[in-house]
Amino acid sequence: MTELEISEFARNWGLLIGGAFGLYLAWQRTSASTKQADASLNQADFALRGHIAELFNRAAGQLSDEKLEIRLGAIYTLRQITEDYPDRSEPTFQLLTAYLRQNVKDYGDNEPPVDVREIMDIVRDRLVTP
């Protein structure tokens, strides 16, 4: 084997080993990036759940307010939660139906108040839509 052949052989093996090492480093970096992205997604999901819980709790407290416009705002917020997050809507419907049961009154020939009608519409829409 001549010096040129030995040199080419060493160069080729060096390139092969360097390329393999580069691929390994790229894989490690990609793996770390994937883990970081997963952690960011989990953190964003956790923040979203906290935001929804905060909206729900605030709206639940506002349902008993004396002012109609505050009660309606709470009802519309709860409706939006059921539309935007259907997988998290069951507690919202339980809250609204409990509100209706607690505020049962005989309205006679008169229509129920606007807030009660809105809640009845939300519950009716849910019963009609699977």
Beta strands, then each sheet from edge to edge (+ up, - down):
end
